[in-house]
Amino acid sequence: MIALRAKGVEFETTYINLRDKPDWFLKISPHGKVPVLLVDEVPLFESNAIAEYLDETVEPRLHPSDPILKARHRAWTDFVSDFAASLSAVYYAKTKADSEALYETATKRLDRVEYALSVDKSEGLYFGGDKLCLVDAAYAPFFQRFLFADEFLKTHLLDAYPNTKRWALNLMECETVKGSVADVFEKEFQANLIRRETYVSTLIPVA
Ligand SMILES: N[C@@H](CCC(=O)N[C@@H](CS)C(=O)NCC(=O)O)C(=O)O
């Protein structure tokens, strides 16, 4: 969604209930997961594959043109699944103790992101400079979720990683990122945390 918005592509979004996936969706999504991008009736799946397809076909390019830098951006984009899994484990934990026990892995992954920023980030607000790149598009959704949960969990995990924290906060201020989620995002995310009986959901004041 962020890559589509960054490129100014016209697209239509259909949100589905992941707890009750419609048949038409199961037919087009090989793993039953979102996102899926339908291009001329052909379903593309896996965020990175979708982002790469968009980058090859639509201007402006969000990957750097230099092949070495592009390979390094791709490598950091590949790391997002490990990174996201470690942060989501912290806020999906069912007890305070379980959540805190997961800080260590999250810290190791944050350490790698801090390293990525120190060696491969361009000057500017985002990973690729003052314009979003595909590394930004890959990480932003996970920072969005973690920062929402962390308002209540108060892990302070990002405090030890100043470059990561600044990057995450810059992404949260970016209109392309902000507009990439539905208006009900926070409400739905909170409902998901409650349904999963997470520790963090017990800390969120009832509206
Ligand atoms: N590696 C996939 C992961 C996609 C993924 O895990 N999507 C989640 C939502 S963020 C999903 O559809 N979960 C539903 C399910 O697994 O049933 C990608 O990047 O596209």
The ligand as an SDF file (V2000), in Angstrom:
LIG
                    3D

 20 19  0  0  0  0  0  0  0  0999 V2000
    5.4310  -12.7280    3.9460 N   0  0  0  0  0  0  0  0  0  0  0  0
    4.0820  -12.2590    3.7220 C   0  0  0  0  0  0  0  0  0  0  0  0
    3.3730  -12.2110    5.0480 C   0  0  0  0  0  0  0  0  0  0  0  0
    1.9470  -11.8070    4.9070 C   0  0  0  0  0  0  0  0  0  0  0  0
    1.1850  -11.9920    6.2040 C   0  0  0  0  0  0  0  0  0  0  0  0
    1.6510  -12.6240    7.1510 O   0  0  0  0  0  0  0  0  0  0  0  0
   -0.0130  -11.4210    6.2410 N   0  0  0  0  0  0  0  0  0  0  0  0
   -0.8480  -11.5410    7.4020 C   0  0  0  0  0  0  0  0  0  0  0  0
   -1.4210  -10.1980    7.7860 C   0  0  0  0  0  0  0  0  0  0  0  0
   -0.1750   -9.0130    8.0750 S   0  0  0  0  0  0  0  0  0  0  0  0
   -2.0310  -12.4530    7.0590 C   0  0  0  0  0  0  0  0  0  0  0  0
   -2.5800  -12.3660    5.9730 O   0  0  0  0  0  0  0  0  0  0  0  0
   -2.4150  -13.2740    7.9970 N   0  0  0  0  0  0  0  0  0  0  0  0
   -3.5840  -14.0980    7.8470 C   0  0  0  0  0  0  0  0  0  0  0  0
   -3.2950  -15.5490    7.9990 C   0  0  0  0  0  0  0  0  0  0  0  0
   -2.1040  -15.9300    8.0860 O   0  0  0  0  0  0  0  0  0  0  0  0
   -4.2550  -16.3100    8.0360 O   0  0  0  0  0  0  0  0  0  0  0  0
    4.0970  -10.8760    3.0620 C   0  0  0  0  0  0  0  0  0  0  0  0
    5.0130  -10.1080    3.3580 O   0  0  0  0  0  0  0  0  0  0  0  0
    3.2290  -10.5770    2.2420 O   0  0  0  0  0  0  0  0  0  0  0  0
  1  2  1  0
  2  3  1  0
  2 18  1  0
  3  4  1  0
  4  5  1  0
  5  6  2  0
  5  7  1  0
  7  8  1  0
  8  9  1  0
  8 11  1  0
  9 10  1  0
 11 12  2  0
 11 13  1  0
 13 14  1  0
 14 15  1  0
 15 16  2  0
 15 17  1  0
 18 19  2  0
 18 20  1  0
M  END
$$$$
